[in-house]
Amino acid sequence: MRRLRIACAGLAGLMLAVPVALIAQPQPAPPAAQAAPPDYRPTIADLMVLGVQPRHIKVALGLHEQNWAYAAYETNELRNVLNRIARSVPQIDRRFDTAAMIQSTIAMPLEDLADAIKTKDMDKSAAAYAAVTASCTACHKAANHGAIVIKVPNNDFYPDQDFQPQPAP
């Protein structure tokens, strides 16, 4: 019986010692820490293609269909995306103040477009849209990116969206 107690005590001691022994063993070094990839920060060119260009096109398509509510909506969205770009990318090429460029080139033509859309006058709206379009190109030239020329779109770039006015619910 005494041998059994000693054996049990020895076995219990061994069981307690094993985890301590495992902990005490030198652990392999973790693999070299890999640097986290940098956060994706879209460039002004990315934001123009993702935000401004589609809005510009959609304003034209709304105007083409004389969908005044939609054209007004997209004009406001165009203004908003330009403001967000100015906050996100304060400088163009580290040389030009983005907000100042937007304010000096496109802010007024956008206001004129919004006003023309409110009157539901197609001729005034088309002229105001042409002025917005020209101001985009003027801004690109002023920022030394004159190769980027914006024009009034001449076909439907969104075949999955109907731009005709819809009846009120």
C-alpha positions, 0 to 999 in steps of 0.5 A: 500500500505504501508503495502504491502511495509513493507511486501515486505521489510520484506520478502526480508530481511528474504530471505537475512537473510536465507542464512546467517542463514544457513551459520552461523549454525554449520556444522557437522564435516567432517568424520575423514580424511582417510589416502591415501593408500601408493603408490604401489611400486613393489618389486624386486620379482614382477619386476623379474616376470613381466619383466625379466622372460617373456623376458628370456622365449621369448628369448628362444622361439625366438632362438628355432625358429631361429627368430634372429631379435626377439631374438635380440629384446628380448635380448635387452629388457631383458637388459633394464628391468634389468637396469630399475630394478636396478634404481627402486630397488637400493638394494636387501633386503637392503643388496646388490647393485642391479646394482652391482649384475646385472653387476657382474653376467649377464651383460657379458653373455647378451653381449655374447648372443647378439653377438652370435645372431648377428652371427645367429649361433644356437650353440653359441646362445644356449650356450650363452643363457645357460650362461645367464640362469646360471647367473640368478641362480648365482645371486639368490644364491649370494643374498641368494635366492638360492631357485630360480633356473632358467632353459632353458624353455622346452615348449611354455609359450605363446600360443597366440604368433607366434615366427617363423620369419615373412617375411619382409614387 
